[in-house]
Amino acid sequence: MPTYNKLVRDKIPAIIEQSGKTCTTKILNKEEYIQALKTKSQEELNEYLETTDNESALEELADLIEIIHALAHYHGSSIDEVERIRQKKAEDRGGFMEKVFLIEVQD
């Protein structure tokens, strides 16, 4: 019997039970939840870093966005507010589309 001890999407327990298996779950408290979200975000980022094709990369990016939605909600905000902040930073400092790689800054 595998032990996972990790945050999963909300419908995963029902999916497991529909397959004829049983699972044990618990609802996390606030401190456990934020730590689990942080751990899950690292897990999903690592999975993205290991992708070798566009389809897999997009699947992992979707997982990362889902985590960002949950993190924004945890911090009392929304993905819309995160996007507003992102847009403001892009306007003020630019994005990453031009592939600029800073080597050094001299005094």
C-alpha positions in Angstrom: 0.0 0.0 0.0 1.7 3.2 -1.2 2.0 6.2 1.2 1.9 9.6 -0.4 1.6 12.2 2.4 1.1 15.1 -0.1 -1.4 17.7 -1.1 -3.6 16.5 -4.0 -6.3 18.0 -6.2 -9.7 18.1 -4.6 -11.3 15.3 -6.7 -8.5 12.8 -6.4 -10.0 10.9 -3.4 -13.3 10.4 -5.4 -11.3 9.3 -8.4 -9.4 6.8 -6.3 -12.7 5.4 -4.8 -14.3 5.2 -8.3 -11.4 2.9 -9.3 -12.4 0.5 -6.5 -9.7 1.5 -4.1 -9.9 3.2 -0.7 -7.7 6.1 0.6 -7.1 7.9 3.8 -7.2 11.7 3.8 -7.3 14.6 6.2 -8.1 18.3 5.9 -5.0 20.4 6.7 -5.0 23.3 9.1 -3.8 26.7 7.8 -0.1 26.2 8.7 0.0 22.7 7.2 -1.8 23.9 4.1 0.6 26.7 3.2 3.6 24.4 3.8 1.9 21.7 1.6 1.3 24.3 -1.1 4.9 25.4 -1.0 6.1 21.8 -1.2 3.6 21.1 -4.0 4.8 24.1 -6.0 8.4 22.9 -5.8 7.3 19.4 -6.9 5.4 20.8 -9.9 8.3 23.1 -10.8 10.7 20.1 -10.7 8.3 18.1 -12.9 8.3 21.0 -15.4 12.1 21.2 -15.4 12.2 17.5 -16.2 9.9 17.8 -19.3 11.3 17.1 -22.7 8.4 18.0 -24.9 5.9 20.9 -25.3 2.8 18.9 -24.3 4.3 17.7 -21.0 5.7 21.2 -20.4 2.2 22.8 -20.8 0.7 20.1 -18.5 3.1 21.0 -15.8 2.7 24.7 -16.3 -1.0 24.2 -15.9 -0.3 22.5 -12.6 1.9 25.4 -11.5 -0.9 27.9 -12.3 -3.4 25.9 -10.3 -0.9 26.1 -7.3 -0.6 29.9 -7.9 -4.4 30.2 -7.8 -4.4 28.4 -4.4 -1.5 30.4 -3.1 -3.2 33.7 -4.1 -6.4 32.6 -2.4 -4.5 31.6 0.7 -3.0 35.1 0.9 -6.4 36.6 0.7 -6.2 37.6 -2.9 -7.0 36.2 -6.4 -5.2 35.3 -9.6 -6.6 38.5 -11.1 -4.7 40.5 -8.5 -1.5 38.5 -9.1 -2.0 39.1 -12.8 -2.4 42.9 -12.2 0.8 42.9 -10.2 2.5 40.9 -12.9 1.4 43.3 -15.6 2.6 46.3 -13.6 6.0 44.8 -13.1 6.2 43.9 -16.8 5.3 47.5 -17.6 7.9 49.0 -15.2 10.7 46.4 -15.6 9.8 44.4 -18.7 9.2 40.7 -19.0 11.5 37.8 -20.1 10.5 37.6 -23.8 13.6 39.3 -25.2 15.9 36.6 -23.6 18.2 39.2 -22.0 21.0 37.5 -19.9 22.9 39.9 -17.6 26.6 39.0 -17.3 27.9 41.8 -15.1 27.5 45.4 -14.0 30.6 47.5 -13.6 30.9 50.5 -11.2 
